[in-house]
């Protein structure tokens, strides 16, 4: 569980400045000729078959895999392809096994957390609540019985996952588990058998070639020159089939030409400097796409030194607080002192649909935020470090609404959004600060939603949360004022408002009195602030006598001889006084 303070609230993590990694990938379409399509599809099937066999061997070895096993695997593949192709295949198998192990550990941790959460609530009686930990028991006996059954199922599942983890076994599906399950439910997926087979082939077959620094154009296996010429080094088996189309070294030159419409200049700098560039060729719905991946040489963050100095430099021009939600992003500009400036903004971002559409929405949202920050002079973007746990016990468990909420939370492209924003913001000269997301919406609604609303425009809860996020990135609290406010009882004792108490000495001005008309006595009475200014009326509000009204109007005591005594003070009421829209004489 998260660390908590004496008041029971979570201890917030300090804000941190995110440094860009420099990793970059660009993609373009290759318009293949007939012979290009035949050669590349044969190469993809051949290499993917070797990769599937190597991955199966790596999974079977599990934690017993040694350096000698790695050398043997690479030596066997080199005899069938080449040392470069073999290195790419073995590296991919090792990384896929490690990724599966990390996912397995995360799954086991999630199951353990759910079991602990249910056990804590089952220890509390039905409808009760623990005074110390503030953990609530289940509302009804029916829910409690259902949770007991779920607890048994979670324990059995945890035992199976723990046994696989101890033995080093992982479960990997080349092509994806979701697509494999669609084969059993083609009627639900809306796909025909031929359509599913085509998608399955495309998901399992691809061509990958790692880059090599210092080699010609950064890659000796799949080479792309600055002029767009693509050359592929074919394995001996495939080169023998297409001997007439290859040179004496088994290299095949594609008829298609490569041209990157986005970040072409950066790719050319990598290629012309002979730095490592990795390439991947994939097939998607009858089309062929080539992706280039490389690491750029990026400029360091502004202001050298420790992280605190860089963070202070990033906050010099104010920040843009960003609140990420299911269907939109809310942002608000804050000055260097933590005050919201202007009105908030909104970027609609519905993450439903295909992966390409979601990627385009993320890019559009990042571009909009960067333009907004540069137009208002902000030097940093502040986002939440969202690490959602979408389990039933941590993210809503009640029926259909809970499932819908978990699906929405799991669909938030937060990791992709943050990584894309960091890279794009660094190119624009902006910094990205990540903060703890705890209590941002609650404290925003409490401290900023009402104070930033106007008669015509009402501030939403998400927009107020963006203010708290921005202030947290600046190292400030969520409250509007840092100084201690004056208690209400203290202001009632002295009979002065809070504004007057905070005003420096010598700057007091007369505060207009609030008036009301007493129909019983026919007198105009002032509503007092202090308990000594009058007595309470039937409605419970403090009132004053006509003598005190006259005293307030003249500024002299009622028994002052120069003022004519009480009668002179009462004569001041003969003038017209407008009370709540009515004139009383």
VENDA-V839872 format. One record per helix or strand of 2 or more residues. SS is the DSSP state (H for helix, E for strand). FROM is the first residue (numbers start at 1). TO is the last residue. If there is no record, write none. Layout:
ss = (SS/SS)
from = (FROM/FROM)
to = (TO/TO)
//
This chain:
ss = (E/E/H/H/H/H/H/H/H/E/H/E/E/H/H/E/H/E/E/H/E/E/E/H/E/H/H/E/H/H/H/H/E/E/E/E/H/H/H/E/E)
from = (16/23/34/67/83/141/177/186/193/207/216/222/229/236/243/251/264/278/287/307/319/328/340/355/380/399/414/431/440/461/488/498/514/523/535/542/546/561/565/577/582)
to = (18/30/64/80/122/167/182/189/204/209/218/224/233/241/245/257/272/284/295/314/324/334/348/376/384/410/427/435/447/473/494/502/518/527/536/543/554/563/574/579/584)
//
